[in-house]
Amino acid sequence: MERESLEAELGRAHELLVPALADAIESIGFECTRCGACCRANEPEDGTGDGPGGREPHTATLFPDEARELQEAAAAAEAAGDAVDRDLDREYDWRDVARPMPYGLRDGPDGPAGETFEWAIQTDVCGDCTFYREDDSGTGACTVHERRPLVCRTYPFSVALGGTTQPLGEAVDREGLVRAHECEGLGRDIDREAAEELAAALRRRAIRELEEAIALRDRYEPRQDVDGVVVHDSEGAKRPDGTLLDD
């Protein structure tokens, strides 16, 4: 996207009104049923996913500062006795909470290779979000719920502005600039306070996505000279462990 387009879309994002977004959310309707579908690996009907058992690993965008927050949240959960990973007996590092966005990577002789953009929340061996848990009744819960990333706070909604993302595929409903994506909680009543809280997070996310896109665009330099995986984000070119290549 051209420089003027991203800056123009960022200007539009700043002009979004929370009450108007809340009106749209109320019109569509939503209540989380805690089914966990947005936290688990996707299961294509034909079983062609590239994860365990033909599933498609959970993929949700993560900003660099959100990855650092998740490190802190995971460590706090461990200290409180609510371990995010009960087999982990060391300090949480970047790779425990974030992974390179898989799009654009290829299989190399020594593992994944190539350049990609931004990060995704880390997954477990089943391809589910590493922070997702289910109780004995099958009800889902997030172990870092209070510090979850914006993409999680706003699901199943997104804003239809250029440069913003659509989680888990195309929209199934739309009201004004608000898009709704597949979720069994759509169409349910939502009270005004909850709608405005969701709308405020949706506005913040739209602004952050465009700010990240602009910073990434301005910093991007191809690094095809580097073996393995290079992740380009708003802070520069990084290794899969989150450290800058040039440090």
C-alpha positions in Angstrom: 0.0 0.0 0.0 1.3 3.5 -0.8 2.6 5.7 1.9 -0.3 8.2 1.5 -2.8 5.4 1.8 -1.6 4.0 5.1 -1.3 7.5 6.7 -4.8 8.4 5.4 -6.2 5.1 6.9 -4.5 5.9 10.2 -6.1 9.3 10.2 -9.5 7.6 9.6 -8.8 5.2 12.5 -8.1 8.1 14.9 -11.5 9.6 13.8 -13.4 6.4 14.7 -16.1 7.1 17.3 -16.5 4.6 20.1 -20.3 5.2 20.4 -20.7 4.5 16.7 -18.6 1.3 16.9 -20.6 0.2 19.9 -23.9 0.9 18.0 -22.7 -1.5 15.2 -21.6 -4.1 17.7 -25.0 -3.9 19.4 -26.7 -4.2 16.1 -24.8 -7.4 15.2 -24.9 -8.8 18.7 -22.4 -10.8 20.6 -21.8 -12.8 23.8 -18.8 -15.0 24.4 -19.8 -18.6 25.0 -16.3 -19.7 26.0 -16.4 -22.4 23.4 -12.7 -21.9 22.7 -13.0 -22.1 18.9 -11.0 -18.8 18.5 -8.2 -20.2 20.7 -7.8 -23.7 19.3 -6.3 -25.0 16.1 -8.7 -25.0 13.1 -9.8 -28.3 11.7 -10.4 -28.2 7.9 -13.0 -30.7 6.8 -10.6 -32.4 4.5 -7.9 -32.6 7.1 -5.3 -30.7 5.0 -3.9 -28.5 7.7 -0.2 -28.5 8.2 -0.3 -29.1 11.9 -0.8 -32.3 14.1 -3.7 -34.5 12.9 -4.2 -32.3 9.8 -5.2 -29.3 11.9 -4.3 -25.7 11.0 -2.4 -24.2 14.0 -4.0 -21.3 15.8 -2.7 -18.0 14.3 -3.3 -14.7 15.9 -1.3 -11.5 15.4 0.8 -10.3 18.2 2.5 -6.8 18.5 6.1 -6.8 19.9 5.2 -5.0 23.1 2.3 -7.4 23.6 4.8 -10.3 23.5 6.8 -8.7 26.3 3.6 -8.2 28.3 2.7 -11.9 27.8 6.1 -12.9 29.1 5.4 -10.9 32.3 1.8 -12.3 32.5 3.0 -15.9 32.1 5.7 -15.4 34.8 3.1 -13.9 37.1 0.7 -16.9 36.5 3.6 -19.3 37.3 4.4 -17.4 40.5 0.7 -17.5 41.5 0.6 -21.3 41.0 -1.4 -21.1 37.8 1.3 -22.3 35.5 0.8 -21.6 31.8 3.1 -24.5 31.0 3.5 -26.9 33.9 6.5 -28.6 32.3 8.4 -25.4 32.0 11.0 -25.0 34.8 12.8 -21.9 33.5 12.0 -18.3 33.0 9.6 -17.5 30.2 11.4 -16.1 27.1 10.1 -14.7 23.8 9.7 -18.1 22.1 7.4 -19.3 24.9 4.8 -16.6 24.0 5.5 -15.7 20.4 6.4 -17.4 17.1 7.2 -16.0 13.6 4.1 -15.5 11.5 4.2 -18.6 9.3 3.1 -16.9 6.1 6.0 -16.5 3.6 8.2 -19.1 5.3 9.5 -22.2 3.5 10.9 -25.6 4.6 14.7 -25.4 4.4 17.3 -28.2 5.0 17.7 -27.1 8.6 14.1 -26.2 9.3 11.9 -23.2 8.5 13.6 -20.4 6.5 12.7 -17.1 4.8 11.4 -13.7 5.7 8.0 -13.0 7.4 6.2 -10.1 8.9 5.1 -9.7 12.5 4.4 -12.3 15.2 1.8 -14.8 16.1 0.9 -16.1 19.6 2.8 -19.2 20.4 1.0 -22.6 20.1 1.2 -25.9 22.0 1.9 -29.3 20.5 -1.7 -29.6 19.4 -1.6 -26.3 17.6 -3.8 -24.5 20.2 -3.0 -21.2 21.7 -0.4 -21.9 24.4 -2.4 -19.9 26.9 -5.7 -21.8 26.4 -7.0 -24.2 28.9 -10.2 -26.2 29.3 -11.8 -27.3 32.6 -13.3 -30.8 33.1 -16.6 -29.6 31.6 -14.9 -28.5 28.4 -15.4 -24.8 29.1 -12.5 -22.7 27.8 -10.4 -20.2 29.7 -7.4 -17.9 29.0 -4.6 -18.1 31.6 -3.6 -14.5 30.8 -7.0 -13.1 30.2 -6.5 -9.7 31.9 -3.4 -9.1 29.7 -4.5 -10.8 26.5 -3.6 -9.1 23.2 -5.9 -6.7 21.3 -6.7 -9.3 18.7 -8.1 -11.5 21.4 -9.9 -8.7 23.2 -11.8 -7.7 20.0 -12.6 -11.1 18.5 -14.9 -11.7 16.5 -14.8 -8.1 15.3 -12.5 -6.1 13.1 -12.6 -2.6 11.4 -12.9 -2.4 7.6 -10.0 0.0 7.0 -7.1 -0.6 4.6 -4.0 -1.9 6.5 -6.0 -3.7 9.2 -6.4 -7.4 9.6 -9.3 -9.8 9.4 -8.9 -12.7 11.9 -9.8 -16.2 10.8 -11.0 -15.4 7.4 -13.6 -13.3 5.7 -16.4 -11.5 7.5 -19.8 -13.2 7.9 -21.6 -10.0 8.9 -21.0 -6.3 8.7 -22.5 -3.1 10.1 -20.9 0.1 8.8 -17.1 -0.2 9.3 -17.5 -3.1 11.8 -16.9 -6.6 10.4 -18.0 -9.7 12.3 -16.2 -13.0 11.8 -17.3 -16.6 12.3 -18.2 -17.2 16.0 -21.1 -19.0 17.7 -21.6 -16.0 20.0 -22.7 -13.7 17.2 -26.3 -12.5 17.2 -26.7 -12.7 21.0 -27.7 -9.7 23.1 -24.9 -7.5 24.4 -25.3 -4.7 27.0 -24.2 -1.2 26.2 -21.3 -1.1 28.7 -19.8 -4.3 27.2 -20.4 -3.0 23.7 -18.5 0.2 24.4 -15.6 -1.6 26.1 -15.3 -3.8 23.0 -15.6 -0.8 20.7 -12.9 1.1 22.5 -10.5 -1.9 22.2 -11.5 -2.3 18.5 -10.5 1.4 17.9 -7.2 0.9 19.7 -6.5 -2.2 17.7 -7.2 -0.4 14.4 -4.8 2.4 15.3 -2.1 0.0 16.5 -2.3 -2.1 13.4 -1.8 0.9 11.1 0.9 2.3 13.3 2.7 -1.0 13.2 2.2 -1.3 9.4 3.7 2.2 8.8 6.7 1.6 11.1 7.3 -1.8 9.6 7.2 -0.4 6.1 9.6 2.4 7.0 12.1 0.0 8.6 11.9 -2.8 6.2 15.1 -3.9 4.4 15.3 -7.3 2.7 17.6 -9.7 4.7 18.0 -12.6 2.3 21.6 -12.9 3.3 20.5 -14.4 6.7 20.1 -18.2 7.1 17.0 -19.4 8.9 14.0 -17.2 9.7 13.9 -13.4 9.8 10.9 -11.6 11.3 10.3 -8.0 10.3 8.2 -6.0 12.7 7.9 -2.3 13.7 11.1 -2.5 15.7 13.3 -3.9 13.0 14.5 -7.3 11.6 14.6 -10.0 14.3 15.6 -13.5 15.0 12.9 -16.0 16.0 13.9 -15.4 19.7 12.9 -11.8 19.4 16.4 -10.3 19.4 17.4 -7.7 16.7 19.6 -9.1 14.0 22.0 -6.2 14.2 22.5 -6.4 18.0 
